[in-house]
Amino acid sequence: MNAAAPATRIGMYRWRVCAMLLAATTINYVDRQVLGVLAPFLQDEIGWNEIQYGWIVAAFQAAYAIGLLGAGAIIDRFGTRIGYAIAISVWSVAAMTHALAGSAFGFAAARFALGLGEAGNFPAAVKTVAEWFPRRERALAVGVFNAGSNIGAILAPLLVPVIAAKWGWQPAFLFTGVLSATWLAVWWLWYRAPDEQPKLAPAELAHIRSDPPETTVKLPWLRLLRHRQAWAFVAAKFITDPVWWLFLFWLGKYLASEFDLSLAKIGLPMIVVYLMADAGSIAGGWIAGRFIKLGWNVNRARKGAMLVCALCVVPVAFVARIDSLWPAVALIGLAMAGHQGWSANVFTLPSDMFPRHAVASVVGIGGFAGAVGGILMSNFAGAQLQYTGSYARIFLIAGSAYLFALLLVHLLAPRLQPARLEDPPASA
C-alpha cells in the first residue's frame, strides 16, 4: 500500500494536455480525409482520371513536406502554444477553400494550402509530449494523441456521406471550420508550458522532469542530419509513411471500385478499418511501455514493439487476391493497426535520442521525408491504376515496407543512444 501511495498524488494534468493533442489530431484528419471519402464520387462529377487524382494527392504531400521543413524549426523557436495556433488557423481556412474548387487544378491548389497548415500538427504534438511527459510515458502519450488520426478518419466516413447526401459535397468541406475554431480558442486561452501552468501540482511537475538533465546546446536544424540518430527516424518515415498515405487517400476508391460500394455503403467498412487502426495506435504505445516495465531497456522495448507492429502489416500483401469485402477489410484494418502502433513508437524515437529543444525539428525533417515518399507512392499508385487497374504491386510494397524500415532503424541506431549535440558527430 505504501509503495503505491506516491503514484496517486502525482496528478493527471499532463493527460489533459494529451487530450487536447488528441482533439487537434482528430480535427486534422477529418479535414484531410473528406476528400478521401468523396474521391470516387467527385471523380465522376469533376471528371479527373487516376493520374490526375494522384497529382491532387501529391500536391497535398508536397506542401506537407515543405511545411514540415519550416514547421519544426518554427515550433522549436517560438513554442508549441503559438506554433499550434498558427498551424490550425491555416489548415482550417484551407480545408474550407475546397468548397470553391471546380476542377482537378482547383482541388490540387486547395490540397496544397491544406498541406502547408497541417504540417504543423505532429511536430507540435510530439514536442508537447516531450515537454509534458517523462521518457517512460511518451510512447503511450504519443499513441493516445496519434489515435486522433483514426478517430478523424472514422468521423469523416460517418459524417461526410450524410452531409453530402443532404446538402451537397461543398458543405462537407466547410463543417470542420467550427471544430477548428473551437479548438483554437480553447488552446489559446488554456495552454501553457509546464513551468508556467499554475494548475500543475509540484509533484506532477517533478514527475515530468524526472528524466536526467538534457543538453541545451542550440544547433541549426540542418546540422541535426549529421547524426545517425536523425537518419534512423528519417528512414523509418520515408519508407512507411507512404503506406499510410496510400490507405488514407485510396481506401475509399479501392472499396468503391473493387466491391461496387455506393456513397451510402462505403462508410461502414472504412469505419471498421479505422477503429482497428485506433486500437493499434494505443496498443503499440502500451506494448513498448509494458516491455519497459518487464525490465527491457528502451532500445529493446521500442524495437520489439515495432517488430510486432511490422508483422501485422505483412498480410496486406495478399489483399489483391481476396474477392470478398470483409476479409479484405480485416487485413487492411490489421495493417493500419500495425502502422499506427508502429507510428506511436517511431514518433517517440526523436524524444528518445534528442533533447526537447530539438525534437520538433527532427520530427519535421522526418515528416518531410515521409511526405516525399508519399509523393512517390501517389504517382506510382496513380500510374499503376491508370494503366493496369490492379492493386497487386501496391499492396505488395505496403506489406514489405515495415520490416525493411525496422532493419534500417537498427543499423543506423543500434542502441538508440542519445545524440550528443554538443560534440561533433562520429563519422559513420
C-alpha positions, 0 to 999 in steps of 0.5 A, a space after each residue: 500500500 505504501 509503495 503505491 501511495 506516491 503514484 496517486 498524488 502525482 496528478 493527471 494534468 499532463 493527460 489533459 494536455 494529451 487530450 487536447 493533442 488528441 482533439 487537434 489530431 482528430 480535427 486534422 484528419 477529418 479535414 484531410 480525409 473528406 476528400 478521401 471519402 468523396 474521391 470516387 464520387 467527385 471523380 465522376 462529377 469533376 471528371 479527373 482520371 487516376 493520374 490526375 487524382 494522384 497529382 491532387 494527392 501529391 500536391 497535398 504531400 508536397 506542401 506537407 513536406 515543405 511545411 514540415 521543413 519550416 514547421 519544426 524549426 518554427 515550433 522549436 523557436 517560438 513554442 508549441 502554444 503559438 506554433 499550434 495556433 498558427 498551424 490550425 488557423 491555416 489548415 482550417 481556412 484551407 480545408 474550407 477553400 475546397 468548397 470553391 474548387 471546380 476542377 482537378 487544378 482547383 482541388 490540387 491548389 486547395 490540397 496544397 494550402 491544406 498541406 502547408 497548415 497541417 504540417 504543423 500538427 505532429 511536430 507540435 504534438 510530439 514536442 508537447 509530449 516531450 515537454 509534458 511527459 517523462 521518457 517512460 510515458 511518451 510512447 503511450 502519450 504519443 499513441 493516445 494523441 496519434 489515435 486522433 488520426 483514426 478517430 478523424 478518419 472514422 468521423 469523416 466516413 460517418 459524417 461526410 456521406 450524410 452531409 453530402 447526401 443532404 446538402 451537397 459535397 461543398 458543405 462537407 468541406 466547410 463543417 470542420 471550420 467550427 471544430 477548428 475554431 473551437 479548438 483554437 480558442 480553447 488552446 489559446 486561452 488554456 495552454 501553457 508550458 509546464 513551468 508556467 501552468 499554475 494548475 500543475 501540482 509540484 509533484 506532477 511537475 517533478 514527475 515530468 522532469 524526472 528524466 536526467 538533465 538534457 543538453 541545451 546546446 542550440 544547433 541549426 536544424 540542418 546540422 541535426 542530419 549529421 547524426 545517425 540518430 536523425 537518419 534512423 527516424 528519417 528512414 523509418 518515415 520515408 519508407 512507411 509513411 507512404 503506406 499510410 498515405 496510400 490507405 488514407 487517400 485510396 481506401 475509399 476508391 479501392 472499396 468503391 471500385 473493387 466491391 461496387 460500394 455506393 456513397 451510402 455503403 462505403 462508410 461502414 467498412 472504412 469505419 471498421 478499418 479505422 477503429 482497428 487502426 485506433 486500437 493499434 495506435 494505443 496498443 503499440 504505445 502500451 506494448 513498448 511501455 509494458 516491455 519497459 516495465 518487464 525490465 527491457 531497456 528502451 532500445 529493446 522495448 521500442 524495437 520489439 514493439 515495432 517488430 510486432 507492429 511490422 508483422 501485422 502489416 505483412 498480410 496486406 500483401 495478399 489483399 489483391 487476391 481476396 474477392 470478398 469485402 470483409 476479409 479484405 477489410 480485416 487485413 487492411 484494418 490489421 495493417 493500419 493497426 500495425 502502422 499506427 502502433 508502429 507510428 506511436 513508437 517511431 514518433 517517440 524515437 526523436 524524444 528518445 535520442 534528442 533533447 526537447 529543444 530539438 525534437 520538433 525539428 527532427 520530427 519535421 525533417 522526418 515528416 518531410 521525408 515521409 511526405 516525399 515518399 508519399 509523393 512517390 507512392 501517389 504517382 506510382 499508385 496513380 500510374 499503376 491504376 491508370 494503366 493496369 487497374 490492379 492493386 497487386 504491386 501496391 499492396 505488395 510494397 505496403 506489406 514489405 515496407 515495415 520490416 525493411 524500415 525496422 532493419 534500417 532503424 537498427 543499423 543506423 541506431 543500434 542502441 538508440 543512444 542519445 545524440 550528443 549535440 554538443 560534440 561533433 558527430 562520429 563519422 559513420 
